[in-house]
Structures are given as C-alpha cells and as structure tokens.
Amino acid sequence: MKSLKHLMLATALGLYSAVAWSQSSPAGLWRTIDDDGKTEKSHVRIAESGGTLSGRIEKIADPSKQSARCADCDGARKDQPVLGMTIIEGVRRASGADHWDSGTILDPNNGKVYKVRMTLKDGGRALEVRGYVGMPLLGRTQTWQRVE
C-alpha cells in the first residue's frame, strides 16, 4: 500500500514537472492575435534546438489567405508561400532575464524583418511578442495564446 502511494506521488510530481517545464519556454504551438487583441491570424509553432528558438506558420486562420505568398519579402522568401514559412529565427534566452531575444521576426504582411523580444506571461499560457527596430521602445507588441 505504501509503495502504491509513493508511485502515485512520483507520477503526479513527474507530470507536474513536465507541465511546468513546458510552460517555462516559448516552445510550443501559439495562436497569433492581431494588434486589435481579438482577431486570430495564424498558428505558429516555436521549436527549440540547441538553446535557439525558431518559429514557422502552421495554420492561417483566414481561409481566403491559405495560398498567400510573401510578395514583399526579400531573398529566398520572396514570393514563397506564407503557410509553412519560418518567421522567427535566432532567438535565445537573455542571460539572467525572463525574456528571449537576439533574434528576428518576419511580418509576412509587409516583408519586413524586425528584432524580437518574447516574454512568457500568465504562467506560460500567453506570450508577449515585441517586434522592433533599434531598441524595444520603438516597436509593437502582440500577445499570443498557447494552443499546446
């Protein structure tokens, strides 16, 4: 009986640890919300590899934009499908801070690439994504919602 209690406790702690760890990183699937704070735009999957985050568009909410291409993008992204496109690159956790930065984010609506800062909020259920030019004061923030 005592062994069963220990097993149940260990299992519960293991599950809690796994959930807590997954909520301490931006890695996962996120619902992007437009600047109006209401309109779902897409789903972005953020993945971590070697301490660096990248993110790609997995779903576009508006059915009429499923075949959208990045007409205003430069380089290899020029005229490529937005669906499946990597829009977040090179993001790392800031040393001694509660945010991730040092990378870039692409706005496929205008083809511009911005510096990015990401901060988890609400116990890891929300992600503040700030794209900016120069310093973080000169930019805009969207709050994304965790899907998984």
Helices and strands as residue ranges (DSSP letters): H 2-23, E 28-33, E 40-49, E 52-60, G 63-65, G 75-77, E 86-93, E 99-107, E 112-121, G 122-124, E 126-132, E 139-146
